[in-house]
Amino acid sequence: MNTEFKRFCVVYVKILSSTIIVVIAALDQFSKNALQSYFAQGGGYSLPFVKIIPVWNPGISLGILGELPYSGNLFLVIGTILVTLLYKMILSIRSKRVAILWSMIIGGAVGNLIDRIISGAVFDFIDISLCGKHFPTFNFADCAISLGVLMLLIRSFKSMRR
């Protein structure tokens, strides 16, 4: 492979990663803004196992540590540092697939960080109860983060078996 083509591939992965991050964060914010307007008009939605309800989460995943004083500011600072470090890491990744998965995680984190900056908490709205089990309420950003992490884990386990 010639040097010029390698350079093109590196730039392509950087542009693709940045685009994925922006698109996921934008879709997350769009869904949250649309649903906040919907809820403000008295809307709600319910199926047998899924409800669309407004929940503000001041903590981290699953509402953990939300009661700590200044937790919102702490999570904002830590989240910003992590997103910055992860983005720098992505810029050095040569595998398009791995970069895409990390971009999903960062895009979701950016979507939730925007909530923290604007509101001091993360807006969650998807509430699932299945077979008598209730899962913590989540949002589109959380889906992107979870899917990215899951796919990275699967990829890691597959490469360990080889």
Contacts in CASP RR format, 6 or more apart in sequence:
PFRMAT RR
TARGET T0000
AUTHOR 0000-0000-0000
METHOD contacts of the structure
MODEL  1
MNTEFKRFCVVYVKILSSTIIVVIAALDQFSKNALQSYFAQGGGYSLPFV
KIIPVWNPGISLGILGELPYSGNLFLVIGTILVTLLYKMILSIRSKRVAI
LWSMIIGGAVGNLIDRIISGAVFDFIDISLCGKHFPTFNFADCAISLGVL
MLLIRSFKSMRR
9 94 0 8 1.000
10 94 0 8 1.000
12 96 0 8 1.000
13 93 0 8 1.000
13 94 0 8 1.000
13 96 0 8 1.000
13 99 0 8 1.000
14 90 0 8 1.000
14 91 0 8 1.000
16 96 0 8 1.000
16 99 0 8 1.000
16 100 0 8 1.000
16 103 0 8 1.000
17 90 0 8 1.000
17 91 0 8 1.000
17 93 0 8 1.000
17 99 0 8 1.000
17 100 0 8 1.000
17 102 0 8 1.000
17 103 0 8 1.000
18 103 0 8 1.000
20 100 0 8 1.000
20 103 0 8 1.000
20 104 0 8 1.000
20 107 0 8 1.000
21 87 0 8 1.000
21 103 0 8 1.000
21 106 0 8 1.000
21 107 0 8 1.000
21 110 0 8 1.000
22 107 0 8 1.000
24 103 0 8 1.000
24 104 0 8 1.000
24 107 0 8 1.000
24 108 0 8 1.000
24 110 0 8 1.000
24 111 0 8 1.000
24 140 0 8 1.000
24 141 0 8 1.000
24 144 0 8 1.000
25 107 0 8 1.000
25 108 0 8 1.000
25 110 0 8 1.000
25 111 0 8 1.000
25 114 0 8 1.000
25 141 0 8 1.000
27 140 0 8 1.000
28 107 0 8 1.000
28 108 0 8 1.000
28 111 0 8 1.000
28 112 0 8 1.000
28 114 0 8 1.000
28 139 0 8 1.000
28 140 0 8 1.000
28 141 0 8 1.000
28 144 0 8 1.000
29 111 0 8 1.000
29 114 0 8 1.000
31 125 0 8 1.000
31 139 0 8 1.000
31 140 0 8 1.000
32 115 0 8 1.000
32 123 0 8 1.000
32 125 0 8 1.000
32 139 0 8 1.000
32 140 0 8 1.000
35 52 0 8 1.000
35 54 0 8 1.000
35 123 0 8 1.000
35 125 0 8 1.000
36 54 0 8 1.000
36 123 0 8 1.000
38 44 0 8 1.000
39 54 0 8 1.000
44 51 0 8 1.000
44 52 0 8 1.000
44 53 0 8 1.000
45 51 0 8 1.000
45 52 0 8 1.000
46 52 0 8 1.000
49 128 0 8 1.000
49 129 0 8 1.000
49 130 0 8 1.000
50 126 0 8 1.000
50 127 0 8 1.000
50 128 0 8 1.000
51 127 0 8 1.000
51 128 0 8 1.000
51 129 0 8 1.000
52 125 0 8 1.000
52 126 0 8 1.000
52 127 0 8 1.000
53 125 0 8 1.000
53 127 0 8 1.000
53 137 0 8 1.000
54 123 0 8 1.000
54 125 0 8 1.000
55 123 0 8 1.000
55 124 0 8 1.000
55 125 0 8 1.000
55 127 0 8 1.000
55 137 0 8 1.000
56 119 0 8 1.000
56 121 0 8 1.000
56 122 0 8 1.000
56 123 0 8 1.000
56 124 0 8 1.000
57 63 0 8 1.000
57 66 0 8 1.000
57 121 0 8 1.000
57 122 0 8 1.000
57 123 0 8 1.000
57 124 0 8 1.000
57 137 0 8 1.000
58 66 0 8 1.000
58 71 0 8 1.000
58 72 0 8 1.000
58 120 0 8 1.000
58 121 0 8 1.000
58 122 0 8 1.000
59 65 0 8 1.000
59 66 0 8 1.000
59 71 0 8 1.000
59 72 0 8 1.000
59 75 0 8 1.000
59 121 0 8 1.000
59 122 0 8 1.000
60 66 0 8 1.000
60 75 0 8 1.000
61 136 0 8 1.000
61 142 0 8 1.000
62 136 0 8 1.000
63 136 0 8 1.000
65 71 0 8 1.000
65 75 0 8 1.000
66 72 0 8 1.000
68 74 0 8 1.000
72 116 0 8 1.000
72 120 0 8 1.000
72 121 0 8 1.000
75 116 0 8 1.000
76 113 0 8 1.000
76 116 0 8 1.000
76 117 0 8 1.000
76 120 0 8 1.000
79 109 0 8 1.000
79 113 0 8 1.000
80 113 0 8 1.000
82 109 0 8 1.000
83 106 0 8 1.000
83 109 0 8 1.000
83 110 0 8 1.000
83 113 0 8 1.000
86 102 0 8 1.000
86 105 0 8 1.000
86 106 0 8 1.000
86 109 0 8 1.000
87 106 0 8 1.000
89 102 0 8 1.000
90 99 0 8 1.000
90 102 0 8 1.000
90 103 0 8 1.000
90 106 0 8 1.000
93 99 0 8 1.000
93 102 0 8 1.000
97 155 0 8 1.000
98 152 0 8 1.000
98 155 0 8 1.000
101 148 0 8 1.000
101 151 0 8 1.000
101 152 0 8 1.000
101 155 0 8 1.000
102 148 0 8 1.000
102 152 0 8 1.000
104 144 0 8 1.000
104 145 0 8 1.000
104 147 0 8 1.000
104 148 0 8 1.000
104 151 0 8 1.000
105 144 0 8 1.000
105 145 0 8 1.000
105 148 0 8 1.000
105 149 0 8 1.000
105 152 0 8 1.000
107 141 0 8 1.000
107 144 0 8 1.000
107 145 0 8 1.000
108 140 0 8 1.000
108 141 0 8 1.000
108 142 0 8 1.000
108 144 0 8 1.000
108 145 0 8 1.000
109 141 0 8 1.000
109 145 0 8 1.000
110 141 0 8 1.000
111 141 0 8 1.000
112 122 0 8 1.000
112 139 0 8 1.000
112 141 0 8 1.000
112 142 0 8 1.000
115 121 0 8 1.000
115 122 0 8 1.000
115 123 0 8 1.000
116 122 0 8 1.000
122 139 0 8 1.000
122 141 0 8 1.000
123 139 0 8 1.000
124 136 0 8 1.000
124 137 0 8 1.000
124 138 0 8 1.000
124 139 0 8 1.000
124 142 0 8 1.000
125 137 0 8 1.000
125 139 0 8 1.000
126 137 0 8 1.000
126 138 0 8 1.000
126 139 0 8 1.000
126 143 0 8 1.000
127 134 0 8 1.000
127 135 0 8 1.000
127 137 0 8 1.000
128 134 0 8 1.000
128 135 0 8 1.000
129 135 0 8 1.000
END
